[in-house]
Amino acid sequence: MSVRDPAPAAVPDQAPGEVPGMWTRRGPYELSWETLGTMLERIAADVRAEGFAPDVVLGVARGGLPAASYLTCVLDAPVLRTVRVRRTRDDGQYAAKQAPELEAAELPGVGAGTKVLVVDDIVGTGATAEAVRAHLLGLGVAERDLRFAALVRNHRADYRPDHCPAVIDDWIVFPWEEGWGRTAGARPLPLPEGGA
């Protein structure tokens, strides 16, 4: 299975024909460091298989930074940059979303002719990715030179990143977040078999 369009995690106890919300609220997933490593290997393999060699890896702060750092190294990208986009006022479980607020980001060396791999932890709706895309296009980066990678995508998101190894139906706790290993009702992230 390619990381481009993974099968969604099963939605437990869903009635036939029922369309779940963005978060089913049946209990959060926890992503282990081991599973994270597997996911990052799949993304890197998929990027390489596509023949895309980024000049810049752009991590979306905060959640995308651990993955962006790793991918910068394994893809031998010469530059790591960051951009901050806020969608919530707090990090609480099921926090309400707002329109993305992209902090003005000067990105030295990013412009026409630059190949950019944008990396985030999760795609909930795709609004963050679209805000970053618009910013990069405004800096002169060509659409053909942009790729987006995310560790997970919400099953209801219309936006599909170029590289994404897992689809989920509930909240997720990443291993670098407060509460990891102590979140009530947490279950392991079901990573689909296979990879790039």
Disulfide bonds with the S-S distance in Angstrom:
none
